[in-house]
């Protein structure tokens, strides 16, 4: 990740994850974010020429379940979040939306919807 503060704004302030702990380790800035029983670790590596940066792998999509996705999607628009796929109703009974975090990772936002609500 390039900028911990920018990523914290996205994950904490926009997506609502709670900060479990922030720390520094050998110049790296680290934030642990909690979401239910899962923790997400954000690491902004130091500029030390001795350490090689961690490569970002493609093909990873992180999924967060949210309530009232249409209203949530509207609020993200005011923050100029990059939308990769607009809000849509999936055939399996879920609203979904694909956005991009500040470092280019794909984030799937989803909301299960009862069958009677989308007929």
N, C-alpha and C positions, 0 to 999 in steps of 0.2 A: 504494500500500500504506500502511496506517495505522501499522503497528508492525513494524519490521525484525526486532527480536529475536524476536517471536512467529512471524514468517514463517520465520526461520532455524531455529527449533525444529522447525517442520513439515517444511521441505524438507531440512535437514541432518540433524537428529536422528531424525526419523521415517522419511523417505523415503531417507536415505542419500546425498544429493548432497554432493559435497565443495566446500568454500569455496576458490575460486581466489584471490580477493582481496576485501578490504573497503577502502572509501575514503570520503572526504567530498568533495563538490564543490558549492561555493556553498551550503553548509548542508544539502544533500541527503545522506542516508546511503545508500551503495550497497554491495551485495554481489554478486559474480559467483560463480555456482555452476556446477560442471562435472558433466556427465553424459555419459560417452562422448565423442564428437566435438562435442557441443553445449554451449553455455554459456547459462545463464539469468541474467538480470539482475534483481535486486530493488532497487527504489528507494523509499525513504521520503522524500518531499518535505518540505522545510522549511516552516515556518509563515509564511514571508515573504508579506506582502500584495501584493508586487509580482509574484510569480510565480503563474500560473494552474495549478491542479492538472491532472495528466494524466487525461483521462477514461478510465474503464474501459469497454471495449466488451463487449457481450453476445455470446453465441454461440461463445466460445472455450473449447475443452476441451483441456487438456494431458494427454498420455498417457505414463505411465511403465511400462515392463516390469519386473516383479519376479519373483523366484523364490519358490516355495512361497506363493502368494497366500493360501490358507486360513490358514496360520500368521501371515502378515503382517497379514491382516484382523483376526485375533484380537488381535494386539499393538496395532493402532490403536484398538481398543475400550477399552483401558486408558487411552488418552490423550484420550478423549472427542472424537474427530474426528467431524464431522458426516457421516453416511452418506446420500448421495442415492439410491443404488441398491445393495442388498445384493449380496454375492458370488453370482455365477451363472455357469453354463456357457453360453457362446454357441454357436450352431449351427455356427459356422465353426471350432470347436476351440480356443477360448480361454476361460479363466476371466477374468471381469471384475468390477470393483467401481467404483462412482463415489462419490467423496468430495468434500468441500469444503475448500479451504485457508482459513486464517484471514481472508482478505479476501473470501471468497465465490466464488472461481474454482472451476470444476469440474475435478477431477483424476480421470482415468480410470486405474485400475491394472489391468494385464492380464498374463496369463501364458499363452503358447502351451502347449497340451497335446496330446501325440501322440494320434492317433485311438484307439488301442487302450486308452488310459488312461481314456477317458470313455464307453466303450460299455457 
